[in-house]
């Protein structure tokens, strides 16, 4: 039995604001030392699937650099599969940016076909979860399915974000509706599918010929298979899973890791999340510093009198004397200088929060009000930056010139524009 995994990692991820302004969504750092795609890749190798294609598109450079030859995941192989990273290309026949998830696979069908797999596992590269795919494959085979969709129960008020399925008592799918405005239920597709290879090739070939198709698994392929009464089954997944496609979801997923017990156990040695790690010195915590309910990654320095509470610090973060960091996610090599306060923020790499600046705030007013600071941005000393503020990348003192009172009001955006999708 040969299984090939195809990871769709081309997402632009515009709802992740400044985090995806210079990188693809699957390459966004997560939980201090990882990238989002590490979870899907690790699920593959922990499930003994070593033949993996990664389809990239939007800003793939950091993703390519992170994965490399795949050595941290034991995917630096040639005869037994290994990992291949594929991007859209121009060839004898016109190809272009992928029109949809199905089109991405269709354009690379020659690579998918290589090695003659019996089953093809279609995965998203931007979800956080731990899952043994082998159990789902066994379910698929027992049901004699053409395709199996992995499903999970979600809150009804969030169901419109997902593909919603209706099943009978045998888990056979009776209806599949992609992102319905008025969801008929809350059993959601996780974007994880197992196809018999022959069925996948047939459906993709037919879909390419259909005018008006979005060439998307959720919008076109799966609903058509249900309508044509093919063997479509839903595999019920009962573990932790989150689509970190929005700033709020990204922040909440980190807070889940800080819960006691955490929703996802990163210390489980039977299911290791592999990654490409940097060589950094040990964490240094000075006398008088207070650290509570936090994840602190190698190379971080927490100075005397500093307070870090319910936060995640990535490699090389510096928290200066008497600075305070609460309910925040601080990415690599960011400096929080002396006396600064950072509350409920997401701060990208190599940013600087100046002396005695106050960025973000924690208020119980119904929404999270997360403030985002872009990569390599310097928040000037003594400035107050409100809740739900977005600061773009590479900002300096002159970009704050219009705020003569040194206060950036709640809800302000500086140096960044994005269409939410």
C-alpha positions as a Markdown table, in Angstrom:
| # | Residue | x | y | z |
|---|---|---|---|---|
| 1 | Unk | 0.0 | 0.0 | 0.0 |
| 2 | Unk | 1.6 | 3.3 | -1.2 |
| 3 | Unk | 0.5 | 6.6 | 0.2 |
| 4 | Unk | 1.5 | 10.0 | -1.1 |
| 5 | Unk | 0.8 | 13.2 | 0.9 |
| 6 | Unk | 0.2 | 16.5 | -0.9 |
| 7 | Unk | 0.5 | 19.5 | 1.4 |
| 8 | Unk | -1.2 | 22.7 | 0.1 |
| 9 | Unk | 1.0 | 25.4 | 1.3 |
| 10 | Unk | 0.4 | 28.3 | -1.0 |
| 11 | Unk | -2.0 | 30.3 | 1.2 |
| 12 | Unk | -1.6 | 34.1 | 1.2 |
| 13 | Unk | -3.3 | 34.3 | 4.6 |
| 14 | Unk | -4.4 | 37.9 | 4.4 |
| 15 | Unk | -6.4 | 37.6 | 7.6 |
| 16 | Unk | -3.2 | 37.0 | 9.5 |
| 17 | Unk | -2.4 | 40.7 | 8.9 |
| 18 | Unk | 1.3 | 41.7 | 9.3 |
| 19 | Unk | 2.4 | 38.1 | 9.9 |
| 20 | Unk | 1.9 | 37.2 | 6.3 |
| 21 | Unk | 3.1 | 40.4 | 4.7 |
| 22 | Unk | 6.4 | 38.9 | 3.9 |
| 23 | Unk | 5.8 | 35.1 | 4.3 |
| 24 | Unk | 3.3 | 32.4 | 3.4 |
| 25 | Unk | 0.8 | 31.4 | 6.1 |
| 26 | Unk | 2.4 | 27.9 | 6.6 |
| 27 | Unk | 5.7 | 29.6 | 7.2 |
| 28 | Unk | 4.4 | 31.8 | 10.1 |
| 29 | Unk | 6.3 | 31.0 | 13.3 |
| 30 | Unk | 4.3 | 29.2 | 16.0 |
| 31 | Unk | 4.8 | 28.2 | 19.7 |
| 32 | Unk | 8.2 | 29.8 | 20.0 |
| 33 | Unk | 10.4 | 27.4 | 17.9 |
| 34 | Unk | 8.1 | 26.0 | 15.2 |
| 35 | Unk | 6.5 | 27.0 | 12.0 |
| 36 | Unk | 2.8 | 26.3 | 11.3 |
| 37 | Unk | 3.6 | 23.7 | 8.6 |
| 38 | Unk | 5.8 | 21.7 | 11.1 |
| 39 | Unk | 2.6 | 20.1 | 12.5 |
| 40 | Unk | 1.4 | 18.7 | 9.2 |
| 41 | Unk | 4.8 | 17.6 | 8.2 |
| 42 | Unk | 5.4 | 15.9 | 11.6 |
| 43 | Unk | 2.0 | 14.2 | 11.4 |
| 44 | Unk | 3.1 | 12.7 | 8.1 |
| 45 | Unk | 6.4 | 11.2 | 9.3 |
| 46 | Unk | 4.9 | 10.1 | 12.6 |
| 47 | Unk | 2.3 | 8.3 | 10.6 |
| 48 | Unk | 5.1 | 6.6 | 8.5 |
| 49 | Unk | 4.3 | 8.6 | 5.4 |
| 50 | Unk | 7.6 | 9.6 | 3.8 |
| 51 | Unk | 6.5 | 10.5 | 0.3 |
| 52 | Unk | 5.5 | 14.2 | 0.5 |
| 53 | Unk | 4.8 | 16.9 | -2.0 |
| 54 | Unk | 4.5 | 20.5 | -0.9 |
| 55 | Unk | 2.7 | 22.9 | -3.2 |
| 56 | Unk | 3.7 | 26.5 | -2.6 |
| 57 | Unk | 2.7 | 29.7 | -4.3 |
| 58 | Unk | 2.6 | 33.0 | -2.3 |
| 59 | Unk | 6.0 | 34.2 | -1.0 |
| 60 | Unk | 7.6 | 30.7 | -0.7 |
| 61 | Unk | 11.1 | 31.8 | 0.1 |
| 62 | Unk | 11.0 | 31.5 | 3.9 |
| 63 | Unk | 9.1 | 28.2 | 3.6 |
| 64 | Unk | 11.7 | 26.8 | 1.1 |
| 65 | Unk | 14.5 | 27.9 | 3.4 |
| 66 | Unk | 12.9 | 26.3 | 6.5 |
| 67 | Unk | 12.2 | 22.9 | 4.9 |
| 68 | Unk | 15.3 | 22.7 | 2.8 |
| 69 | Unk | 16.0 | 19.0 | 2.0 |
| 70 | Unk | 13.7 | 17.9 | 4.8 |
| 71 | Unk | 16.3 | 16.5 | 7.2 |
| 72 | Unk | 14.7 | 17.5 | 10.5 |
| 73 | Unk | 11.6 | 15.4 | 9.5 |
| 74 | Unk | 13.7 | 12.5 | 8.1 |
| 75 | Unk | 12.5 | 13.4 | 4.6 |
| 76 | Unk | 15.9 | 13.9 | 3.0 |
| 77 | Unk | 15.3 | 10.7 | 0.9 |
| 78 | Unk | 15.3 | 9.9 | -2.8 |
| 79 | Unk | 14.6 | 6.2 | -3.4 |
| 80 | Unk | 11.8 | 6.0 | -0.8 |
| 81 | Unk | 10.0 | 9.3 | -1.6 |
| 82 | Unk | 11.3 | 12.2 | 0.5 |
| 83 | Unk | 10.0 | 15.7 | 0.3 |
| 84 | Unk | 9.6 | 17.8 | -2.9 |
| 85 | Unk | 8.6 | 21.5 | -2.9 |
| 86 | Unk | 6.8 | 22.6 | -6.1 |
| 87 | Unk | 5.8 | 26.0 | -7.3 |
| 88 | Unk | 3.6 | 27.2 | -10.3 |
| 89 | Unk | 5.6 | 27.2 | -13.5 |
| 90 | Unk | 5.4 | 28.0 | -17.2 |
| 91 | Unk | 5.8 | 25.0 | -19.5 |
| 92 | Unk | 4.7 | 23.8 | -22.9 |
| 93 | Unk | 1.1 | 24.3 | -21.9 |
| 94 | Unk | 0.0 | 27.5 | -20.1 |
| 95 | Unk | -0.1 | 27.3 | -16.4 |
| 96 | Unk | -0.7 | 30.1 | -14.0 |
| 97 | Unk | -1.3 | 30.9 | -10.3 |
| 98 | Unk | -3.5 | 28.1 | -8.9 |
| 99 | Unk | -7.2 | 28.8 | -9.4 |
| 100 | Unk | -8.1 | 26.7 | -6.4 |
| 101 | Unk | -7.0 | 23.7 | -4.3 |
| 102 | Unk | -8.0 | 21.1 | -6.9 |
| 103 | Unk | -6.3 | 23.1 | -9.6 |
| 104 | Unk | -3.0 | 23.1 | -7.6 |
| 105 | Unk | -3.1 | 19.3 | -7.4 |
| 106 | Unk | -4.2 | 19.0 | -11.0 |
| 107 | Unk | -1.3 | 21.2 | -12.3 |
| 108 | Unk | 1.1 | 18.9 | -10.5 |
| 109 | Unk | -0.6 | 15.6 | -11.3 |
| 110 | Unk | 2.5 | 14.2 | -13.0 |
| 111 | Unk | 4.4 | 14.5 | -9.7 |
| 112 | Unk | 1.5 | 13.1 | -7.7 |
| 113 | Unk | 1.3 | 10.1 | -10.1 |
| 114 | Unk | 5.1 | 9.3 | -9.7 |
| 115 | Unk | 5.6 | 6.1 | -7.8 |
| 116 | Unk | 2.1 | 5.0 | -8.5 |
| 117 | Unk | 0.5 | 5.6 | -5.1 |
| 118 | Unk | -2.6 | 3.7 | -4.1 |
| 119 | Unk | -3.9 | 6.6 | -2.0 |
| 120 | Unk | -3.3 | 10.3 | -2.0 |
| 121 | Unk | -3.6 | 12.3 | 1.3 |
| 122 | Unk | -4.5 | 15.9 | 0.6 |
| 123 | Unk | -3.5 | 18.2 | 3.5 |
| 124 | Unk | -3.4 | 21.9 | 4.5 |
| 125 | Unk | -0.2 | 23.4 | 5.6 |
| 126 | Unk | -1.8 | 25.9 | 8.0 |
| 127 | Unk | -3.6 | 23.9 | 10.7 |
| 128 | Unk | -2.4 | 23.1 | 14.2 |
| 129 | Unk | -3.2 | 19.5 | 15.3 |
| 130 | Unk | -1.6 | 16.1 | 16.0 |
| 131 | Unk | -3.1 | 13.2 | 14.0 |
| 132 | Unk | -2.2 | 9.6 | 13.1 |
| 133 | Unk | -3.2 | 9.5 | 9.4 |
| 134 | Unk | -2.8 | 5.7 | 9.4 |
| 135 | Unk | -6.0 | 5.4 | 11.5 |
| 136 | Unk | -7.9 | 7.4 | 8.9 |
| 137 | Unk | -6.5 | 5.4 | 6.1 |
| 138 | Unk | -7.7 | 2.2 | 7.7 |
| 139 | Unk | -11.2 | 3.8 | 8.1 |
| 140 | Unk | -11.1 | 4.7 | 4.4 |
| 141 | Unk | -10.2 | 1.2 | 3.4 |
| 142 | Unk | -12.8 | -0.5 | 5.7 |
| 143 | Unk | -15.6 | 1.8 | 4.2 |
| 144 | Unk | -14.4 | 1.0 | 0.6 |
| 145 | Unk | -14.6 | 4.8 | 0.1 |
| 146 | Unk | -13.6 | 6.8 | -3.0 |
| 147 | Unk | -12.8 | 9.7 | -0.7 |
| 148 | Unk | -12.8 | 10.2 | 3.0 |
| 149 | Unk | -13.1 | 13.7 | 4.6 |
| 150 | Unk | -11.7 | 14.3 | 8.0 |
| 151 | Unk | -14.3 | 16.1 | 10.2 |
| 152 | Unk | -14.6 | 17.8 | 13.5 |
| 153 | Unk | -17.4 | 19.5 | 15.5 |
| 154 | Unk | -17.0 | 23.3 | 15.6 |
| 155 | Unk | -19.1 | 25.9 | 17.4 |
| 156 | Unk | -22.2 | 26.6 | 15.4 |
| 157 | Unk | -21.5 | 30.4 | 15.3 |
| 158 | Unk | -18.1 | 29.6 | 13.5 |
| 159 | Unk | -19.5 | 27.0 | 11.1 |
| 160 | Unk | -19.8 | 29.4 | 8.2 |
| 161 | Unk | -16.0 | 29.5 | 8.0 |
| 162 | Unk | -15.8 | 25.8 | 7.0 |
| 163 | Unk | -17.1 | 23.2 | 4.7 |
| 164 | Unk | -20.1 | 21.6 | 6.5 |
| 165 | Unk | -21.1 | 18.0 | 6.0 |
| 166 | Unk | -24.2 | 15.9 | 6.8 |
| 167 | Unk | -23.8 | 12.2 | 7.4 |
| 168 | Unk | -25.9 | 9.1 | 8.0 |
| 169 | Unk | -25.4 | 6.6 | 10.8 |
| 170 | Unk | -22.6 | 4.9 | 8.8 |
| 171 | Unk | -20.7 | 8.2 | 8.3 |
| 172 | Unk | -21.6 | 8.3 | 4.7 |
| 173 | Unk | -21.7 | 11.9 | 3.5 |
| 174 | Unk | -25.2 | 13.0 | 2.3 |
| 175 | Unk | -24.4 | 16.6 | 1.8 |
| 176 | Unk | -21.3 | 18.8 | 1.6 |
| 177 | Unk | -21.7 | 22.6 | 1.6 |
| 178 | Unk | -18.7 | 24.9 | 1.5 |
| 179 | Unk | -18.8 | 27.9 | 3.9 |
| 180 | Unk | -22.6 | 28.3 | 4.0 |
| 181 | Unk | -24.0 | 31.6 | 5.1 |
| 182 | Unk | -26.6 | 29.7 | 7.2 |
| 183 | Unk | -24.9 | 26.4 | 8.3 |
| 184 | Unk | -27.2 | 23.4 | 8.5 |
| 185 | Unk | -25.0 | 21.9 | 11.2 |
| 186 | Unk | -21.6 | 22.0 | 12.8 |
| 187 | Unk | -19.7 | 19.0 | 11.5 |
| 188 | Unk | -16.9 | 20.7 | 9.6 |
| 189 | Unk | -14.4 | 19.5 | 7.1 |
| 190 | Unk | -10.8 | 19.9 | 8.4 |
| 191 | Unk | -9.4 | 20.1 | 4.8 |
| 192 | Unk | -7.9 | 16.7 | 5.2 |
| 193 | Unk | -8.9 | 14.2 | 2.5 |
| 194 | Unk | -7.9 | 10.7 | 1.4 |
| 195 | Unk | -8.5 | 9.8 | -2.2 |
| 196 | Unk | -8.1 | 6.6 | -4.1 |
| 197 | Unk | -5.6 | 7.7 | -6.7 |
| 198 | Unk | -7.6 | 6.6 | -9.7 |
| 199 | Unk | -10.7 | 8.4 | -8.4 |
| 200 | Unk | -8.6 | 11.6 | -7.7 |
| 201 | Unk | -7.2 | 11.6 | -11.3 |
| 202 | Unk | -10.6 | 11.1 | -12.8 |
| 203 | Unk | -12.3 | 13.8 | -10.8 |
| 204 | Unk | -9.5 | 16.3 | -11.4 |
| 205 | Unk | -9.5 | 15.6 | -15.2 |
| 206 | Unk | -13.2 | 16.1 | -15.4 |
| 207 | Unk | -13.2 | 19.2 | -13.3 |
| 208 | Unk | -10.6 | 20.9 | -15.6 |
| 209 | Unk | -13.2 | 20.6 | -18.4 |
| 210 | Unk | -16.1 | 22.1 | -16.5 |
| 211 | Unk | -16.8 | 25.8 | -17.3 |
| 212 | Unk | -17.6 | 27.8 | -14.2 |
| 213 | Unk | -15.8 | 25.5 | -11.8 |
| 214 | Unk | -13.7 | 27.1 | -9.1 |
| 215 | Unk | -11.4 | 24.1 | -9.4 |
| 216 | Unk | -11.6 | 23.7 | -5.6 |
| 217 | Unk | -12.0 | 20.5 | -3.5 |
| 218 | Unk | -14.5 | 22.1 | -1.1 |
| 219 | Unk | -16.5 | 24.1 | -3.6 |
| 220 | Unk | -16.5 | 21.7 | -6.5 |
| 221 | Unk | -14.9 | 18.3 | -6.3 |
| 222 | Unk | -16.5 | 17.0 | -3.0 |
| 223 | Unk | -20.0 | 18.3 | -3.5 |
| 224 | Unk | -20.1 | 16.8 | -7.0 |
| 225 | Unk | -18.9 | 13.4 | -5.7 |
| 226 | Unk | -21.8 | 13.5 | -3.2 |
| 227 | Unk | -24.3 | 14.5 | -5.9 |
| 228 | Unk | -23.1 | 11.7 | -8.1 |
| 229 | Unk | -23.6 | 9.2 | -5.3 |
| 230 | Unk | -19.9 | 8.2 | -5.1 |
| 231 | Unk | -18.6 | 6.6 | -1.9 |
| 232 | Unk | -17.9 | 9.7 | 0.2 |
| 233 | Unk | -17.3 | 9.1 | 3.9 |
| 234 | Unk | -16.6 | 11.4 | 6.9 |
| 235 | Unk | -13.9 | 10.3 | 9.4 |
| 236 | Unk | -14.7 | 11.7 | 12.9 |
| 237 | Unk | -11.7 | 13.3 | 14.5 |
| 238 | Unk | -11.9 | 13.9 | 18.2 |
| 239 | Unk | -8.6 | 15.6 | 19.1 |
| 240 | Unk | -7.4 | 19.2 | 19.2 |
| 241 | Unk | -7.5 | 21.1 | 15.9 |
| 242 | Unk | -7.5 | 24.7 | 15.0 |
| 243 | Unk | -7.3 | 26.6 | 11.7 |
| 244 | Unk | -5.0 | 29.5 | 12.7 |
| 245 | Unk | -6.2 | 31.6 | 9.8 |
| 246 | Unk | -7.0 | 34.8 | 11.7 |
| 247 | Unk | -5.1 | 36.9 | 14.2 |
| 248 | Unk | -7.6 | 36.0 | 17.0 |
| 249 | Unk | -7.3 | 32.3 | 16.2 |
| 250 | Unk | -3.5 | 32.5 | 16.1 |
| 251 | Unk | -3.5 | 34.2 | 19.5 |
| 252 | Unk | -6.0 | 31.8 | 21.0 |
| 253 | Unk | -4.1 | 28.8 | 19.8 |
| 254 | Unk | -1.0 | 30.1 | 21.7 |
| 255 | Unk | -3.1 | 30.7 | 24.8 |
| 256 | Unk | -4.4 | 27.1 | 24.5 |
| 257 | Unk | -0.7 | 25.9 | 24.8 |
| 258 | Unk | -0.4 | 27.9 | 28.0 |
| 259 | Unk | -3.4 | 26.3 | 29.7 |
| 260 | Unk | -3.0 | 23.7 | 32.4 |
| 261 | Unk | -3.1 | 21.1 | 31.0 |
| 262 | Unk | -2.4 | 22.4 | 27.5 |
| 263 | Unk | -4.8 | 21.6 | 24.7 |
| 264 | Unk | -1.8 | 20.2 | 22.7 |
| 265 | Unk | 1.0 | 18.5 | 24.5 |
| 266 | Unk | 4.3 | 19.5 | 22.9 |
| 267 | Unk | 6.2 | 17.4 | 25.4 |
| 268 | Unk | 4.7 | 14.1 | 24.2 |
| 269 | Unk | 7.8 | 12.1 | 23.2 |
| 270 | Unk | 5.6 | 9.5 | 21.4 |
| 271 | Unk | 4.5 | 12.2 | 18.9 |
| 272 | Unk | 7.4 | 14.7 | 18.4 |
| 273 | Unk | 6.8 | 17.9 | 16.4 |
| 274 | Unk | 10.0 | 18.2 | 14.3 |
| 275 | Unk | 11.4 | 21.5 | 13.1 |
| 276 | Unk | 14.5 | 23.1 | 11.9 |
| 277 | Unk | 16.0 | 24.6 | 15.0 |
| 278 | Unk | 18.5 | 27.4 | 15.3 |
| 279 | Unk | 21.6 | 27.1 | 17.5 |
| 280 | Unk | 21.0 | 29.4 | 20.4 |
| 281 | Unk | 22.4 | 29.7 | 23.9 |
| 282 | Unk | 20.2 | 28.7 | 26.9 |
| 283 | Unk | 17.5 | 31.0 | 28.3 |
| 284 | Unk | 18.9 | 33.6 | 30.8 |
| 285 | Unk | 16.6 | 34.8 | 33.6 |
| 286 | Unk | 18.1 | 37.5 | 35.9 |
| 287 | Unk | 17.5 | 38.0 | 39.6 |
| 288 | Unk | 14.1 | 39.5 | 40.4 |
| 289 | Unk | 12.5 | 38.6 | 37.1 |
| 290 | Unk | 9.1 | 36.9 | 37.3 |
| 291 | Unk | 7.9 | 34.4 | 34.6 |
| 292 | Unk | 4.5 | 32.8 | 34.9 |
| 293 | Unk | 2.6 | 30.4 | 32.6 |
| 294 | Unk | 4.8 | 31.1 | 29.6 |
| 295 | Unk | 6.9 | 29.4 | 26.9 |
| 296 | Unk | 10.4 | 30.8 | 26.7 |
| 297 | Unk | 12.6 | 29.7 | 23.8 |
| 298 | Unk | 16.4 | 29.4 | 23.5 |
| 299 | Unk | 18.4 | 32.6 | 23.4 |
| 300 | Unk | 15.9 | 34.7 | 25.3 |
| 301 | Unk | 17.0 | 37.0 | 28.0 |
| 302 | Unk | 14.7 | 38.3 | 30.8 |
| 303 | Unk | 16.4 | 41.1 | 32.7 |
| 304 | Unk | 16.2 | 42.0 | 36.3 |
| 305 | Unk | 12.7 | 43.1 | 37.5 |
| 306 | Unk | 11.0 | 42.1 | 34.2 |
| 307 | Unk | 7.6 | 40.4 | 34.3 |
| 308 | Unk | 6.5 | 37.8 | 31.7 |
| 309 | Unk | 3.0 | 36.4 | 32.1 |
| 310 | Unk | 1.0 | 34.1 | 29.8 |
| 311 | Unk | 3.2 | 34.8 | 26.9 |
| 312 | Unk | 5.3 | 33.0 | 24.2 |
| 313 | Unk | 8.8 | 34.2 | 23.6 |
| 314 | Unk | 10.6 | 33.0 | 20.4 |
| 315 | Unk | 14.4 | 32.6 | 20.1 |
| 316 | Unk | 16.5 | 35.6 | 21.0 |
| 317 | Unk | 13.8 | 37.8 | 22.5 |
| 318 | Unk | 15.1 | 40.4 | 25.0 |
| 319 | Unk | 12.9 | 41.7 | 27.8 |
| 320 | Unk | 14.6 | 44.6 | 29.5 |
| 321 | Unk | 14.8 | 45.7 | 33.1 |
| 322 | Unk | 11.3 | 46.3 | 34.7 |
| 323 | Unk | 9.6 | 45.7 | 31.4 |
| 324 | Unk | 6.2 | 43.8 | 31.4 |
| 325 | Unk | 5.0 | 41.3 | 28.8 |
| 326 | Unk | 1.5 | 39.9 | 29.3 |
| 327 | Unk | -0.7 | 37.7 | 27.1 |
| 328 | Unk | 1.6 | 38.3 | 24.1 |
| 329 | Unk | 3.4 | 36.4 | 21.3 |
| 330 | Unk | 6.9 | 37.8 | 20.7 |
| 331 | Unk | 8.8 | 36.6 | 17.6 |
| 332 | Unk | 12.5 | 36.1 | 17.1 |
| 333 | Unk | 15.1 | 38.7 | 18.1 |
| 334 | Unk | 12.6 | 41.3 | 19.3 |
| 335 | Unk | 13.7 | 43.8 | 21.9 |
| 336 | Unk | 11.4 | 45.0 | 24.6 |
| 337 | Unk | 13.4 | 47.7 | 26.2 |
| 338 | Unk | 13.5 | 48.8 | 29.8 |
| 339 | Unk | 10.3 | 49.9 | 31.4 |
| 340 | Unk | 8.2 | 49.0 | 28.3 |
| 341 | Unk | 4.8 | 47.4 | 28.7 |
| 342 | Unk | 3.4 | 44.9 | 26.1 |
| 343 | Unk | -0.1 | 43.6 | 26.6 |
| 344 | Unk | -2.1 | 41.3 | 24.4 |
| 345 | Unk | 0.2 | 41.8 | 21.3 |
| 346 | Unk | 1.6 | 39.8 | 18.5 |
| 347 | Unk | 5.0 | 41.3 | 17.6 |
| 348 | Unk | 6.9 | 40.1 | 14.6 |
| 349 | Unk | 10.7 | 39.5 | 14.3 |
| 350 | Unk | 13.4 | 42.0 | 15.1 |
| 351 | Unk | 11.0 | 44.6 | 16.2 |
| 352 | Unk | 11.9 | 47.1 | 19.0 |
| 353 | Unk | 9.6 | 48.3 | 21.7 |
| 354 | Unk | 11.3 | 51.5 | 23.0 |
| 355 | Unk | 12.0 | 52.5 | 26.6 |
| 356 | Unk | 8.8 | 53.1 | 28.6 |
| 357 | Unk | 6.5 | 52.6 | 25.6 |
| 358 | Unk | 3.2 | 51.0 | 26.2 |
| 359 | Unk | 1.8 | 48.8 | 23.4 |
| 360 | Unk | -1.6 | 47.2 | 23.5 |
| 361 | Unk | -3.8 | 46.6 | 26.6 |
| 362 | Unk | -6.0 | 44.0 | 28.2 |
| 363 | Unk | -9.6 | 45.1 | 28.6 |
| 364 | Unk | -12.7 | 42.9 | 28.9 |
| 365 | Unk | -14.8 | 44.7 | 26.3 |
| 366 | Unk | -16.1 | 41.8 | 24.3 |
| 367 | Unk | -13.3 | 41.4 | 21.7 |
| 368 | Unk | -9.7 | 40.5 | 22.1 |
| 369 | Unk | -8.4 | 43.8 | 20.7 |
| 370 | Unk | -5.0 | 42.3 | 19.8 |
| 371 | Unk | -2.4 | 44.8 | 18.6 |
| 372 | Unk | 0.0 | 43.7 | 15.9 |
| 373 | Unk | 3.5 | 45.1 | 15.3 |
| 374 | Unk | 5.3 | 44.3 | 12.0 |
| 375 | Unk | 8.7 | 42.9 | 11.3 |
| 376 | Unk | 11.6 | 45.3 | 12.0 |
| 377 | Unk | 9.4 | 48.1 | 13.3 |
| 378 | Unk | 10.6 | 50.4 | 16.0 |
| 379 | Unk | 8.0 | 51.7 | 18.4 |
| 380 | Unk | 9.5 | 54.9 | 19.7 |
| 381 | Unk | 10.4 | 55.4 | 23.3 |
| 382 | Unk | 7.6 | 56.8 | 25.5 |
| 383 | Unk | 4.8 | 56.2 | 23.0 |
| 384 | Unk | 1.4 | 54.6 | 23.9 |
| 385 | Unk | -0.1 | 52.3 | 21.2 |
| 386 | Unk | -3.7 | 51.3 | 21.9 |
| 387 | Unk | -5.7 | 48.2 | 21.5 |
| 388 | Unk | -6.5 | 46.6 | 18.1 |
| 389 | Unk | -3.7 | 48.6 | 16.4 |
| 390 | Unk | -1.8 | 47.3 | 13.3 |
| 391 | Unk | 1.7 | 48.7 | 12.7 |
| 392 | Unk | 3.2 | 47.7 | 9.4 |
| 393 | Unk | 6.8 | 46.5 | 8.7 |
| 394 | Unk | 10.0 | 48.6 | 8.9 |
| 395 | Unk | 8.4 | 51.6 | 10.7 |
| 396 | Unk | 10.6 | 54.3 | 12.3 |
| 397 | Unk | 10.1 | 57.4 | 14.4 |
| 398 | Unk | 9.1 | 59.5 | 11.3 |
| 399 | Unk | 6.2 | 57.2 | 10.6 |
| 400 | Unk | 4.7 | 58.2 | 14.0 |
| 401 | Unk | 5.2 | 62.0 | 13.3 |
| 402 | Unk | 1.4 | 62.8 | 13.2 |
| 403 | Unk | 0.9 | 61.6 | 16.7 |
| 404 | Unk | 2.4 | 64.6 | 18.5 |
| 405 | Unk | 1.0 | 63.6 | 21.8 |
| 406 | Unk | 2.8 | 60.2 | 21.5 |
| 407 | Unk | -0.5 | 58.3 | 21.6 |
| 408 | Unk | -1.6 | 56.0 | 18.8 |
| 409 | Unk | -5.4 | 55.6 | 19.3 |
| 410 | Unk | -7.3 | 52.2 | 19.5 |
| 411 | Unk | -8.0 | 50.7 | 16.1 |
| 412 | Unk | -5.4 | 52.7 | 14.2 |
| 413 | Unk | -3.5 | 51.2 | 11.3 |
| 414 | Unk | -0.1 | 52.6 | 10.2 |
| 415 | Unk | 1.9 | 51.5 | 7.2 |
| 416 | Unk | -0.2 | 48.5 | 6.3 |
| 417 | Unk | -3.2 | 47.6 | 4.1 |
| 418 | Unk | -4.8 | 44.3 | 3.5 |
| 419 | Unk | -8.1 | 43.0 | 2.1 |
| 420 | Unk | -9.5 | 40.5 | 4.5 |
| 421 | Unk | -10.4 | 37.1 | 3.0 |
